[in-house]
Amino acid sequence: MQNCATEDEKKRTAELIRPILRGRDIKRYGYEWANLYLIATFPSRHYNIEDYPAVKEYLLSFGMERLEQTGKKYTIDGQQVAARKKTNNKWFETQDSISYWDDFNQSKIIYPNMTKYMPFVFDSNQFVTNQKCFIVTGTNLSFLTAFLNSSLFKYCFRDSFPELQGGTRELSKIFFDKIPVFLPNKEIEKRFSQLVNDIQADYSIDKAKRIDEEIFAIYGLTAVEQKQIGYIEIT
């Protein structure tokens, strides 16, 4: 954004340039951001590229032949260059229209679509994601983050997700639909909001175990059942 001519342009441009998380970046109660950004010009937003001259100049540095969404092929300096697939979108817009673009602006849970470790992270920083992630929006997200990261969830429901090569699991929505989840009241959600914010700010196994204990208590597990489940850290 250092190429923006005015403060107003910087402010407008900041809305387009968004931090992005990939599936590999997601950890249990956290993420390792690779300092990557996406120019998120969703077609449904109907942007006027002339309002973002610095973005326009940057994109055009790659060549209009590569950016236009026509599916055409060109010969540039003796090399064949293919434009992006043909759509009704403008040259500067992301490839496909999506109806849920605003969900990325909301608080949400992010998790990888295929993973051995089954990690989930609560996000309130408006990250966008690549195609290797899923997101969950809605209510009671703090409790749900804790439940999905809990040893109880892994013990009871890990096998609900199909196993792929190398112990990786496919975490598709259709498999989550069959999993019953306790519906917390406002007091419980507030409590878990504090717990999740704390562990995501400074992760430790002790904190994860304490959250496990809270989940065990809510689900009414006996001491014997809690001991049988124990603490599960997938490695």
N, C-alpha and C positions, 0 to 999 in steps of 0.2 A: 504493500500500500504506500510505500515511500514515493512511488511515481505519481500519486494523486496530486492534482494541482491545488486543490482547496480542502479545507477541513470538512466542508459539506460532502465533497466527493469521497473523502476518506470514510466518513460515516456511512454513506450509501454503500460503498464498496465492502466495508466490513460485514455487511449483512449477507454478501455473496460468498465471501471466502471463509469456509467453515472447517474446523478441525475434523479429521476423519479417523475412525477406528476400524481396524481390520479384525477378522476372526482371531488371528494369531496374537493380537494385542490384549485380548480379554483375559483377565485373571480372576481368581476367586476374590470377590470384594474389591476389585481394582482393575487397572489396566496399565500397560506400558505403551504410552503414546509415542509414536515414531516421528513426531513433529511433522506430520503430513497434513496437507490441506486440500480441500476440493472447492473448485469454483462451482457453486451450486446454483446454476441458472436453470431452475426447473421450468419447463415449458408452460405449465399451468399458472405461473406467476406473471406471464406476459410482460417480461422486462423489455425496456427500450435500451439497447446496448449503447446508444449515444449518451445515456446518463452515466455511463461507466467507462470513460475514455481510456483509463489506465488498463482496465481489464481487456477492452477491445484491442488495444495495442499489443498487449501480452499474447493474447490468443492468436492474433494475426501473424505473430512472429513464427508460428508453426506452419503457416501457409494456408490460404483459403482452400486450396485443393484438398488438404487433409481434413479440414473442419466442416466443409459443407456436407449436408445430409442428402446426398443425391445418389450415392452408390456408383458414381462414375469413376473411371480410371483415366489417369493422365500420365504423360511422359514428361518428367522434369529432369533436365540435365542428363538425359539418357537413361534415367531410372523410372520404373513404373510406380506411380503413387495412386493409392486407392482412397477415394473419399469414404466417409462413414456411410453406413447403410441408408437407404432412402427412407425418409419419413416426411411428415408435414412440418417438422420443427425447423426453426431458424438455425443458421450456421453456428451461432454461439451458444446454443442451448444444449443441455445434457441430452443424451440419446433418446430416452423414453419419458413419456408423461406418466406421472404417478399421482393418484388421488390422495395419498397419505403423506405428502411432503411436509405438512405442518406438524406431523407427529414427531419429527426430528427436533422441533423447537420445544417440545414438552418434556417434562420429567419422564424417564422411561428406564426399563431394564434392558440391557444389551447382553447378548450371549452368542457364541459362535454356532453356526449351523451344524458343524461336525467337530467333535472334540472328544478326547480321551478323558479330560479332567473335569468336564461339566461345570465350568465357571460362569458366574453371573455377576454383573456389576450394575449398581444404580447410578444413573447419569442425570445430572441437572445442569450440565454445561453445554447443552445443545450440540453435541457431537452428531455428525452424520456417520453412516457406516457403509462399508462395501457390501457386495453380494454374499460375503462369507459370514454375515451376521444376521440375526433376527432381533427385533425389538418388541417390547411389551409396554403398552401405555394403559392408563386407567387409574384406578384408585387402589389404596392399600399396597403401594409398590414397595415400601420399606419392609413390611412384614413378608411380602412375597419374595423379595430379594433374599431375606434371611432364610426362609423356608427352602428355597431352591438351592441355596448354598449349604444347607444343613446336612449333617450326617444321616438324619432320619430320611430325607429325600433320597439320598444316594443309596441307602440301605434298602428302602422299600421300592424305589421306582427306577433305579438305574437300568434294570433289565426290561423296563417298559419301552426302551428305545433300542432300535435294532443295532446290533454290533457290526461294524464294518472291519476292514482289514486293520490289523495292528491294535485292536482294542478300542478303536474310535467309535463313538456313538453318534447316531444321526438324531439331532434334536429338532425334528420338524413339529409344526403346530399340531398335526393330527394326533401325535402321541401324547401331547400335553392335555388335549381335550378330555382324556379319560382319567386324569389324575384328580382326585378330590382334594380340595384345599380348605382349611379352616378360614372362616370369614371373621376377621378381627373387628372389634369395635374401635372407636376413635382413640380411646385411652391406650389400647394395645398398639395400635398403629403409631401413636406418638412415641411410645416407649421404644419400639423397634426403629423408628426414625433416628432416635438418639444413638442407638446401638450401631446401626448401619453407618451413620455418618462418622462415628468414632472409629470403627474398624477400617473404613475406607480411607480415613485420614492417616491412620497408622496401624497397619495390619500386624496381628500377632496370632499365633495358634491359641494362646490363652483366651484371647477375646473371642475367637471362633468357637472355642469350647464353651464359653459362658453363654453365647448365643444358642448353641446346641441345647444347653440346659434349659433355657427359656422355651425353646421349641418343644422339648420333651415334656415340660410342665403343662404347656397349653394343650398338648395332645393327650395328657393324662397317662403317660407311660409309667409303669412301675419301675422300681429300682432294678429288678431283674431284667426287664426289657431294655432299660437304658444301658445296663452293663453289656447286654448281648450286642447292641448296636455299637457302642463305644464311639470313638472319634475316628471318622473316616477321612483320610487325606489321600486322594488318588494321585499316585506318582508314576 
